[in-house]
Structures are given as C-alpha cells and as structure tokens.
Amino acid sequence: MPDLLIIGGGYAGVWAAMAAARRAEDSARDLNIRLLSKDAYLTHRPRLYECNPQDMRSALEPVLAPIGVELIITEVRDIDAKQKRVLTSGADETAYAYDGLILAAGSVLRPQPWGEDQGGTWSIDTHEDAVALDDHFATLKDQQHDQTGDHTVAIIGAGFTGIELATEMRVRLAEHIGREQSERARVILLDAAGTISEELGPGPRPHVLAALEAAKVELALNATINRIDGDQIILDNGERITAATIVVTTGLQANDLAAGFGLATDATGRLPVDGNLAVKGLEDIFGAGDIAHAMTDDSHVALMSCQHAMPMGKYAGHNAASSLLGLPMLTYEQARYVTCLDLGPWGAVFTSGWEREVQAVEQEAKARKQFIMTEAIYPPTNDRAAILEAGAIG
C-alpha cells in the first residue's frame, strides 16, 4: 500500500488529507495517509485578530479519524528528498518514510531589519502569539494609568491583518480595561508605505479609511522604523512613539522547510510548483498553501490566504493520491477571487475579482465576513460522508 505523508495541519494540509482520502475512496484503492502536525488543532489563523483568540482553533482528530487519516503530533526539522523520508525533532525524533509527500507547512511572520531590537513586541501570527497578546491586554486593567502611552497600541504593518486588528482594537481593549478606558486609548497604525494596504487598490480604500476614522485609529504612513527599544518605536526621522503594546503584522514568508531543498524560491520563500502542484525539481513532492508559488490562472499567483490554501490543498491531495495510485491528475485552477476585509464595528468591505470591485460594504459585507469566518473555513467533523464530500473538487 502506498504511503502518502502530509506535513502541516493548517487549511492546505487538512483539505489535502480530505481530498486524498476522497480520491482513494472513489478509486476503491488502498492508500495509507498520515498527517504530521505540530499540535492537535487546526488554528483558524484568519480569525486571530478577533476577541477571544483562545477559541479560534478546532481539533484535527474529528476531521481525520473518520476518513482513516493518521494524525501524528510532531515537529518536522528536515526533509530528505533523495531518501524519501521526513525527519522530526524533539523527544520523539523519528524518520518517516514516504512514497508521496505533500508539503503544506504554511508560513511564518516575516522578520524585519529591526528584528533584533524588537524587545517586547507582540504578534497574532500563531494561536500561542494571539493568546499571549490577549493575556497581555488583561494585565493592563490593573496597571496605574498615569504614564504616557500606558494604553497606546501601536500596530506595525497596514496590510490586511493590521487593518483588521486596528479596527477591532477598541473592542478588544474594552473586554479587558473597560469601555471608557478603551475609548481614551490611542491606536496607531504604522506603515513604511505612503498608503494603507497598497495591494487592495483604490476601490476599497475609501471604505477602509472611513472605518479607520470611525475606530479612531491614527495613521502613521511613510514611517520607517529604525529600531524598537522597550516601549519606544524610534523612526528613521528621529520621531519616537511610546506604546504599552506594540504588535507586528508585517506580512508572511514561507516556512523554512521550503529553503531546505536548495531550490530557487520566490520573494516570500515559496517553492515553485507546476500546474499539478508538484514541486519543480523534486520527485513525488507536492506543495500547497502558503509554501507553494502557484498560478491560479494564466496571470495571477495564489496568495497566502485560506481562500487559496483550501483549494490548493484539495488539488494537491487529489493529485498526490492520483500519482501514487496510477490515476490521472488535475490542473489546479481557481478562477474566482474575492476579498472580504473585516473593519470592526463599522462593518466590512467585500470585493470581487483581482481588480477588487466593491460589491458590498458596512453591515451587508460584515454578514458575508461572519459567514466565511464562522462556517466556510471550518471542515466537517465526525461525519465520514460529509468530510469526503468536502474533499471533492468541483
């Protein structure tokens, strides 16, 4: 029986497992599928800007066990592509052999030139990071509030994550320090660029700016950071910003495992994959999600988002299983692209297409966002038929 190994318990890895199991089921062939994950949960990373981040994950076992996928909790440290084995670290150091491999190890927060001086900064990159930030907010309630910046929150990076966190910030603070104190707090959104989230384009921007204004978020654009020293952000122009909380949301780069093959990667460290999501230059290895540089069509590269990770996972799972079972593969494509940006109490903005044509704003868009965040990104559980159906393509 062929052995298919999947690295990563995020959206790409989970949907790859569902699709591979579906492919084996449909073909009435035997396939041994194992998924290696650093913990037993699927973290709903797109939701970590919200209140109660400790609740933003769900167990993997109820998704994988009903479809016969073995979950192995371990940390992968290296992949030997020649010997076809995956090496893990820690007390359970083991070598896992494979016939086919799906690399869906995701991404990490991109390091910055001032990284060594970050000091006590926070992030919402992982579940642990987001919970730690929430715990930090809880400590602010009992502090004396007579110092400059004691309730100031500075968010570095005005991309999708930074905007969503900034517009939600007063709601987050109110949970811990009370509404009155949260309304008096300063929330500052910094970016080295001259506009917020340049990749959004001009269509959504007026709505984003309106939401930031409604949330009383101060914008500090063209703000190049020289260093961070404790509660001080020192800019290149000498300006200092004092903040009790400094959160870094400066974008993502592929997991370091991608660099271990010695292949040329893109600017974010992603591995090149072909139309079937097979990693170029490697044998029997497929890539999906944030670690793969894949074309959604003739002109557009998949983004580091769950919107692309889930379909990529399905195609990678289908194709990896097909390759091992001697069945035809499918070319990955994803013609439909939308953006739904949460903008706190103001609402949201929903766009369609790569030109990001605005389709809905405020509470109408918020309802769409809530559906995505509370239903669409969650896999079925404890129901074999529903799980296998979720792994189907088309």
Buried (B, 14 or more C-beta within 10 A) or exposed (E): EBBBBBBBBBBBBBBBBBBBBBBBBBBEBEBBBBBBBBBEBBBBBBBBBBBEBEEBBBEBEBBBBBBBBEBBBBEBBEBEBEEBBBBBEEEEEEEBEBBBBBBBBBBBBBEBEBBEBBEEBBBBBBBEBBBBBBEBBEEBEEEEEEEEBBBBBBBBBBBBBBBBBBBBBBBBBBBBBEEEBBEBBBBBBBBBBEBBBEEBBEBBBEBBBBBBEBBEBBBBEEBEBBBBEEBBBBBEEEEEBBBBBBBBBBBBBBBEBBEBBEBEBBEBBBBBBBBBBBBEEBEBBBBBBBBBBBBBEEEBBBBBBBBBBBBBBBBBBBBBBBBBBEBEBBEBEBEEBBBBBBBBEBBBBBBBEEEBBBBBBBEEBBBBBEEBBEEEBEBBBEBBEBBBEBBEBE
